[in-house]
Amino acid sequence: MTLFEEKAVASSGAPVISVGELNRLVRAAIEKNLPLTWVNGEISNLRRYDSGHVYFTLKDASAQVDCVMFRHKAQFLDWQPADGMRVEVRALATVYEARGKYQLNVEAMRRAGLGALYEAFERLKARLDAEGLFAEERKREIPEFPRAVGVVTSPQAAALRDVLTTLKRRMPRIPVILYPAPVQGEGAAAKIMQAIATASARAAQDEIDVLIVCRGGGSIEDLWSFNEEVVARAIHACAIPVVTGVGHETDFTIADFVADARAATPTAAAEMVTPDRSELRSQLSQLRGQLTRTTHRLLEDHMQKLDYLQRRLVHPGERIAERQRHLAHLASRFSGAYKHAFETREWNLREAVQRLRAARPDLQTLERNAKDNGRRLADTMQRLFERANSRLARADAHINSLNPQRMLERGYSITQTADGGIVRDSVLLQSGQALRLTFARGSAEAEVKSAMAPEK
């Protein structure tokens, strides 16, 4: 039972719902029964907002529907949709509840007609991958110094000029053999396959060690020849390593996955298969310098060794005389070292005696200082006692001046009520009230006969 039916049963009469509830019910019904769907149509009234959201109308000859593609989806488009374009959108049909407006929320968009190509591309890619044509272990290394380079492309293609220019700049003497083939249009894939097969069959005869398969950039339709199975299998069966340079850096084809190496552009493919002449010259110059330095170092080592051996070949008499001179020198050094050590120890002893004398205490001076310190201490203590006695006398006089007993001695008394309260105002007294009078010596009980107000 739907929510609408439940509300109808719950009410005693006809069901009554709000507009918002109605729109929610419609939206739930549409989204539940119509999942994500690919829809084909023509774009019109396309609007882009600063928020990044894209709004447009998708129409055909008989109908139209409003569409919205939010920023988090639109940002992944690598092309710009525009009015009049025929597109295919993958969208969810829904209702914008606030306005009760039926619309499509677009998840993905592609130009009409490319969907089938992409699907064919993915199917072929998956099948060839399952067969192992893309396996890394079967890919061969590109030779560092090829005898000759083969090129499969169109003679009129700009890619051929780029490859030849790059090869001439990097290695001008390397032979380049062109195996011509159209790179787009009907039948191009078969011609490319034949050119690759020809290059493979003539590799030994033409002495080519690597093959470049290339063309310039273009749309997916322009590059489709390199997505054909016959081209992929020809590359896989080629007897020499194959480098592809098809399209631009962002373009990938089936041929790229099968090839032994993939270059981003035809120029990059030419750079990949040949060493750089200037770099080789630089390396050769470095190696020549290293060889020269190594040779010179070996010659110098042998010359030093020869000089050393020559010095060892001396007359025995000269060797004895040399040993005697060396012995005399050692004796002189020993005598000097002994004398120096003796003088050093004597000097250290004198210095130690002087330090001991300087460190000996002066007992008379210390005794005088002790007596002086004793006198100063006694004087200080006497002054401290006198100051303390003076402060004590002042404090005692102050306390005595505040003692209530002194006031009583002068003839004053303290009047208290029966509960011990001090009487300060006669207005608070009543006739017959019992009072207690405290004097300097002793106390007395009294009774109020009459209370008089204080004079103003």
Solvent accessible surface area in square Angstrom, and as a share of the most:
residue,aa,sasa,rsa
1,M,158,0.71
2,T,81,0.47
3,L,94,0.47
4,F,95,0.40
5,E,82,0.37
6,E,85,0.38
7,K,65,0.28
8,A,33,0.26
9,V,112,0.64
10,A,92,0.71
11,S,44,0.29
12,S,131,0.85
13,G,49,0.47
14,A,83,0.64
15,P,49,0.31
16,V,139,0.80
17,I,43,0.22
18,S,61,0.39
19,V,113,0.65
20,G,32,0.30
21,E,50,0.23
22,L,83,0.41
23,N,19,0.10
24,R,123,0.45
25,L,33,0.17
26,V,62,0.35
27,R,91,0.33
28,A,60,0.46
29,A,52,0.41
30,I,44,0.22
31,E,55,0.25
32,K,173,0.73
33,N,112,0.58
34,L,81,0.40
35,P,91,0.58
36,L,73,0.36
37,T,56,0.32
38,W,104,0.37
39,V,48,0.27
40,N,70,0.36
41,G,1,0.01
42,E,56,0.25
43,I,0,0.00
44,S,17,0.11
45,N,95,0.49
46,L,28,0.14
47,R,113,0.41
48,R,122,0.45
49,Y,112,0.43
50,D,158,0.82
51,S,50,0.32
52,G,28,0.27
53,H,50,0.22
54,V,10,0.06
55,Y,68,0.26
56,F,5,0.02
57,T,9,0.05
58,L,5,0.02
59,K,73,0.31
60,D,73,0.38
61,A,117,0.91
62,S,104,0.67
63,A,66,0.51
64,Q,125,0.55
65,V,25,0.14
66,D,50,0.26
67,C,4,0.02
68,V,2,0.01
69,M,2,0.01
70,F,70,0.29
71,R,140,0.51
72,H,107,0.48
73,K,62,0.26
74,A,16,0.12
75,Q,118,0.52
76,F,157,0.65
77,L,39,0.19
78,D,134,0.70
79,W,35,0.12
80,Q,127,0.56
81,P,6,0.03
82,A,45,0.35
83,D,87,0.45
84,G,50,0.48
85,M,67,0.30
86,R,119,0.44
87,V,0,0.00
88,E,30,0.13
89,V,0,0.00
90,R,93,0.34
91,A,2,0.02
92,L,51,0.25
93,A,3,0.02
94,T,3,0.02
95,V,9,0.05
96,Y,104,0.40
97,E,48,0.21
98,A,86,0.67
99,R,182,0.66
100,G,42,0.40
101,K,69,0.29
102,Y,112,0.42
103,Q,25,0.11
104,L,11,0.05
105,N,33,0.17
106,V,4,0.02
107,E,59,0.27
108,A,39,0.30
109,M,13,0.06
110,R,47,0.17
111,R,109,0.40
112,A,32,0.25
113,G,51,0.49
114,L,11,0.06
115,G,2,0.02
116,A,71,0.55
117,L,41,0.20
118,Y,97,0.37
119,E,86,0.38
120,A,32,0.25
121,F,26,0.11
122,E,94,0.42
123,R,155,0.56
124,L,19,0.09
125,K,60,0.26
126,A,64,0.50
127,R,114,0.42
128,L,0,0.00
129,D,78,0.40
130,A,93,0.72
131,E,89,0.40
132,G,28,0.27
133,L,8,0.04
134,F,24,0.10
135,A,27,0.21
136,E,133,0.59
137,E,153,0.69
138,R,54,0.20
139,K,49,0.21
140,R,80,0.29
141,E,160,0.72
142,I,41,0.21
143,P,41,0.26
144,E,123,0.55
145,F,120,0.50
146,P,11,0.07
147,R,133,0.49
148,A,3,0.02
149,V,0,0.00
150,G,0,0.00
151,V,0,0.00
152,V,2,0.01
153,T,0,0.00
154,S,14,0.09
155,P,63,0.39
156,Q,147,0.65
157,A,18,0.14
158,A,54,0.42
159,A,2,0.02
160,L,15,0.07
161,R,146,0.53
162,D,64,0.33
163,V,0,0.00
164,L,75,0.37
165,T,89,0.52
166,T,5,0.03
167,L,4,0.02
168,K,149,0.63
169,R,131,0.48
170,R,35,0.13
171,M,39,0.17
172,P,53,0.34
173,R,223,0.82
174,I,20,0.10
175,P,73,0.46
176,V,49,0.28
177,I,51,0.26
178,L,60,0.30
179,Y,14,0.05
180,P,84,0.53
181,A,5,0.04
182,P,60,0.38
183,V,17,0.10
184,Q,90,0.40
185,G,56,0.53
186,E,188,0.84
187,G,43,0.42
188,A,0,0.00
189,A,13,0.10
190,A,42,0.33
191,K,102,0.43
192,I,1,0.00
193,M,59,0.27
194,Q,97,0.43
195,A,8,0.06
196,I,0,0.00
197,A,51,0.40
198,T,60,0.35
199,A,0,0.00
200,S,22,0.15
201,A,88,0.68
202,R,95,0.35
203,A,8,0.06
204,A,87,0.68
205,Q,130,0.58
206,D,25,0.13
207,E,88,0.40
208,I,2,0.01
209,D,31,0.16
210,V,0,0.00
211,L,0,0.00
212,I,0,0.00
213,V,1,0.00
214,C,0,0.00
215,R,20,0.07
216,G,26,0.25
217,G,26,0.25
218,G,33,0.32
219,S,56,0.36
220,I,37,0.19
221,E,93,0.42
222,D,46,0.24
223,L,9,0.04
224,W,45,0.16
225,S,10,0.06
226,F,2,0.01
227,N,6,0.03
228,E,63,0.28
229,E,48,0.21
230,V,68,0.39
231,V,0,0.00
232,A,1,0.01
233,R,91,0.33
234,A,13,0.10
235,I,0,0.00
236,H,74,0.33
237,A,79,0.62
238,C,4,0.03
239,A,69,0.53
240,I,17,0.09
241,P,18,0.11
242,V,0,0.00
243,V,0,0.00
244,T,0,0.00
245,G,0,0.00
246,V,1,0.00
247,G,1,0.01
248,H,109,0.49
249,E,120,0.54
250,T,121,0.70
251,D,30,0.16
252,F,108,0.45
253,T,1,0.01
254,I,0,0.00
255,A,0,0.00
256,D,8,0.04
257,F,55,0.23
258,V,0,0.00
259,A,1,0.01
260,D,13,0.07
261,A,22,0.17
262,R,63,0.23
263,A,3,0.02
264,A,28,0.21
265,T,44,0.26
266,P,10,0.06
267,T,47,0.27
268,A,30,0.23
269,A,0,0.00
270,A,0,0.00
271,E,67,0.30
272,M,81,0.36
273,V,2,0.01
274,T,6,0.03
275,P,19,0.12
276,D,33,0.17
277,R,87,0.32
278,S,72,0.47
279,E,91,0.41
280,L,46,0.23
281,R,153,0.56
282,S,54,0.35
283,Q,83,0.37
284,L,100,0.50
285,S,61,0.39
286,Q,108,0.48
287,L,106,0.53
288,R,141,0.52
289,G,22,0.21
290,Q,91,0.41
291,L,123,0.61
292,T,61,0.35
293,R,142,0.52
294,T,52,0.30
295,T,58,0.34
296,H,98,0.44
297,R,130,0.47
298,L,96,0.48
299,L,101,0.50
300,E,90,0.40
301,D,75,0.39
302,H,118,0.53
303,M,111,0.49
304,Q,126,0.56
305,K,128,0.54
306,L,117,0.58
307,D,69,0.36
308,Y,106,0.40
309,L,79,0.39
310,Q,123,0.55
311,R,157,0.57
312,R,137,0.50
313,L,154,0.77
314,V,65,0.38
315,H,119,0.53
316,P,91,0.57
317,G,37,0.36
318,E,108,0.48
319,R,112,0.41
320,I,105,0.53
321,A,36,0.28
322,E,97,0.43
323,R,158,0.58
324,Q,116,0.52
325,R,153,0.56
326,H,94,0.42
327,L,123,0.61
328,A,63,0.49
329,H,98,0.44
330,L,75,0.37
331,A,61,0.47
332,S,74,0.48
333,R,150,0.55
334,F,151,0.63
335,S,68,0.44
336,G,39,0.37
337,A,61,0.47
338,Y,148,0.56
339,K,128,0.54
340,H,124,0.55
341,A,35,0.27
342,F,122,0.51
343,E,86,0.38
344,T,58,0.34
345,R,168,0.61
346,E,66,0.30
347,W,160,0.56
348,N,77,0.39
349,L,119,0.59
350,R,137,0.50
351,E,71,0.32
352,A,31,0.24
353,V,56,0.32
354,Q,120,0.53
355,R,139,0.51
356,L,129,0.64
357,R,170,0.62
358,A,89,0.69
359,A,80,0.62
360,R,183,0.67
361,P,86,0.54
362,D,85,0.44
363,L,131,0.65
364,Q,131,0.58
365,T,45,0.26
366,L,97,0.49
367,E,99,0.44
368,R,136,0.50
369,N,70,0.36
370,A,62,0.48
371,K,118,0.50
372,D,45,0.24
373,N,77,0.40
374,G,39,0.37
375,R,142,0.52
376,R,142,0.52
377,L,114,0.57
378,A,62,0.48
379,D,78,0.40
380,T,54,0.31
381,M,78,0.35
382,Q,99,0.44
383,R,117,0.43
384,L,87,0.43
385,F,119,0.50
386,E,97,0.43
387,R,138,0.50
388,A,43,0.33
389,N,97,0.50
390,S,50,0.32
391,R,140,0.51
392,L,123,0.61
393,A,63,0.48
394,R,148,0.54
395,A,48,0.37
396,D,77,0.40
397,A,63,0.49
398,H,115,0.51
399,I,114,0.58
400,N,54,0.27
401,S,74,0.47
402,L,124,0.62
403,N,58,0.30
404,P,84,0.53
405,Q,72,0.32
406,R,127,0.46
407,M,84,0.38
408,L,15,0.08
409,E,88,0.39
410,R,169,0.62
411,G,68,0.66
412,Y,122,0.47
413,S,51,0.33
414,I,58,0.29
415,T,33,0.19
416,Q,45,0.20
417,T,29,0.17
418,A,96,0.74
419,D,129,0.67
420,G,41,0.39
421,G,33,0.32
422,I,78,0.39
423,V,29,0.17
424,R,203,0.74
425,D,60,0.31
426,S,37,0.24
427,V,96,0.55
428,L,132,0.66
429,L,32,0.16
430,Q,132,0.58
431,S,82,0.53
432,G,43,0.42
433,Q,52,0.23
434,A,57,0.44
435,L,16,0.08
436,R,109,0.40
437,L,44,0.22
438,T,38,0.22
439,F,84,0.35
440,A,20,0.15
441,R,191,0.70
442,G,54,0.52
443,S,53,0.34
444,A,44,0.34
445,E,127,0.57
446,A,38,0.29
447,E,122,0.55
448,V,14,0.08
449,K,186,0.79
450,S,81,0.52
451,A,45,0.35
452,M,157,0.70
453,A,76,0.59
454,P,85,0.54
455,E,172,0.77
456,K,248,1.05
